Amino acid sequence: MRILVTNDDGIDAAGLAALASAAEGDGHEVVVVAPSAESSGSASSLGVIRDRNRVTVSARDIRGLSGIAAFAVDAPPALGVRAACSGAFGWKPNLVVSGINPGFNTGRLVLHSGTVGAALTAASLDVCAAAFSTEAQSVLGLDTTSRVATSVIGGLLDAGLPPVAVNVNVPALPFPELRGLSFADPGPVSCDDVAFDFEGNSLALRRRRNPPPYDDRSDAGLVARGLISVTVLALPWRTDANAESRVVAAIERRWIQARASFERANTTSACRGARV
């Protein structure tokens, strides 16, 4: 299976390398196509489009990922995804994964996320996709989300790779401390947000955290309680009526298997330690 990995933080972001490494783990062919620079908040924008525009594309090496082809595109992530899914690179992906974003993409703020926008762009071209996010500036969050991504990718493959867009938010907790995985819709309030202030004639933007409480049944509510939040995003076009239920069941199975495997490994390690 060929997996396209992208993000909205730029090709040098740590989260991109972590996700590409996780995607490659089961022997899949991985190709990276990501913005050459920060593109957060670009949603599913293609940038400025004019007939015969030229967009610079350059081959790149990503530290620690030898053998993975990587391309930096001077455009938002959605343009790179749309180009790849349309065959512009000489191949088409079977699956698109986006992230790992440093900051949760929950609530109605997902409308503006370049991470989520890349996944939605893939789904619009009938390619299965998933977006992954965790706590900002958290190495632990990247590590745990990488492990969760392996289960989600496996679940999407088990479900037959339907053309859906899945949004995954993972708390920055050690893997064994995650309280579970659950499915939820975007709530009215996001974990992370953007605030605006005027400074002279300029509009200053700053990131901020919306404090709890959140709706317990929402994506933000799940994350705040230490659960992985998974959302099969509603698409504004007609889709396979059974796709969401297949995806939900398959991801849940993979998650249960991952937790059981982790617990068996820990039990075996503890027994060996007791015999020493």
Secondary structure, 3 states (H helix, E strand, C coil): CEEEEECCCCCCCHHHHHHHHHHHCCCCEEEEEEECCCCCCCCCCCCCCCCCCCCCEEEECCCCCCCCEEEEECCCHHHHHHHHHCCCCCCCCCEEEEEEEECCCCHHHHHHCHHHHHHHHHHHCCCEEEEEEECCCCHHHHHHHHHHHHHHHHHHHHCCCCCCEEEEEECCCCHHHCCCEEECECCCCCCEEEEEEEECCEEEEEEEECCCCCCCCEHHHHHHCCCEEEEECCCCCCCCCCHHHHHHHHHHHHHHHHHHHHHHHHHHHHHHHHHC
